[in-house]
Amino acid sequence: GQQLNQSPQSMFIQEGEDVSMNCTSSSIFNTWLWYKQDPGEGPVLLIALYKAGELTSNGRLTAQFGITRKDSFLNISASIPSDVGIYFCAGQLRATGNQFYFGTGTSLTVIP
Amino acid sequence: NAGVMQNPRHLVRRRGQEARLRCSPMKGHSHVYWYRQLPEEGLKFMVYLQKENIIDESGMPKERFSAEFPKEGPSILRIQQVVRGDSAAYFCASSRGQGVWDTEAFFGQGTRLTVV
């Protein structure tokens, strides 16, 4: 299957800092999604992106659909303790029947 | 509109028994994905199904694991003769699977399988 490379694998930051993570692929995707997973729960959809260059915000979260359509970025501003969790990117590939492919996740720890 | 429903939330099986994990997709969704997650790790793709069809099973172990999504009823992930290494959280996600309207996938809360 398709491989999505998500980085960094883990981050330890101070409360109040901004966070940046990204996802890259060798394939061109038509949709990018970002999810957050709290411990013991299923991933929850945060932001969906549908067009190259699109920049979308959800509160303190901002995500961008890369111009090349092979990457996406998620930024979290002014992090707070409840931002702790694993963040997953997902790309949708029309060429394989609209299948979604997931990155391996970025584990975020926020130190109060 | 109920979300993706998985049951049971927790399942304990003895080695050698069978485990059946169920996933009811969101209303209007006809495509289902199954993922496996070990503690502190990411989601590993297992299988992608639409009603009565397996679209991609490249992530499924060749033996003991099977998945189905019948015309009526939930999708079932079946693990026969479970071993300790099968202990993990199993997540299901669903999407519309209808061309241009299939733009988002939503997850259930997972089934945590423990093999003792």
Interface residues (C-beta under 8 A of the other chain):
Chain A: G1 Q6 T31 L33 Y35 E41 G42 P43 V44 L45 A48 Y50 I86 F88 A90 Q92 T96 G97 N98 Q99 F100 Y101 F102 G103 T104 G105 S107
Chain B: V4 Q6 H31 Y33 Y35 E40 E41 G42 L43 F45 Y48 I55 D56 S58 G59 F91 A93 S95 G97 G99 D102 T103 E104 A105 F106 F107 G108 Q109 G110
